[in-house]
Amino acid sequence: MALDLLVLRGLGLGDLLTGLPALRALRRAFPGHRLVLAAPTTYREILGGEVDAWLDVSGPGPVPLDTCDIAVNLHGRGPQSVAALRAVGPRLLMSHTTGPPWDPGVHEVTRWCDLLRWYGLDADPADLRLGSGGRTGPVVIHPGAASAARRWPPDRFAEVATWLHGAGWPVVVTAGPGEGALAEQAAGPEGVALAPTLRELAGLVRGARLLICGDTGVAHLASAFGTPSVVLFGPTPPVLWGPPPGPHHVLWHGRTGDPHGRAPDPGLLEITIDEVLGAARDLLEVRVT
């Protein structure tokens, strides 16, 4: 019977995708173990094939598992996640409490690869891809984000959508849970607003000519599929959460703030419609594979 290798990452879609290189490194390092991921099962249809078993965990725990051989904390550095993993009684716990010091200035993908390297495992931060699409789909605009601080105004998205539509590019505006009204507003008078399932959203992003969105999980789908993207950053610098090198254009005015704020971040509001359209035109006219 295989021993369990438990990984905790009870966060959102973008968080899970940035942890993918570390997950793959663990799979390679411990091929005889059963890789068990403790994360929201909402995302299993995107990454289900990367692990052997999935535990539905949102937040730092507890983890519904009796025991494991190795536990890896890819959730954070707080005491709750560490306690949740210690409660399972692992022979080995990999975490920032027992391993390297926490560096607040490192990119999220690199952070977890560095953690594994500290324990002697080989991890490649570039191992992010889930595949690629045909680039024959519409331009996808995703105006939503988990907090208002990271949402560029929907009327500005609507102007972008209207210009793209007038230039002959098909445009689809997508909504996350509870964001239907936001998508309708961002679609403008001629755009199409959709509320896709996660699987449908992933399919749209995979085949899209271009994705335009804020600093949110959908941007990491574009990174995973190699889809060209224009990503608007506000309170959080892209050096921490930005896309990898490739067909991506990051817009950021150099200001930082509260990523959980209840109003659009002032730095995000400094990004103009012309800047977004300029970046979109560059990526639509110059194909990068």
Secondary structure, 3 states (H helix, E strand, C coil): CCCEEEEECCCCHHHHHHCHHHHHHHHHHCCCCEEEEEECHHHHHHHHHHCCEEEECCCCCCCCCCCCCEEEECCCCCHHHHHHHHCCCCCEEECCCCCCCCCCCCCHHHHHHHHHHHCCCCCCCCCCCCCCCCCCCCEEEECCCCCHHHCCCHHHHHHHHHHHHHCCCCEEEECCCCCHHHHHHHHCCCCEEECCCHHHHHHHHHHCCEEEEECCHHHHHHHHHCCCEEEECCCCCHHHHCCCCCCEEEECCCCCCCCCCCCCCHHHHCCCHHHHHHHHHHHHHCCCC
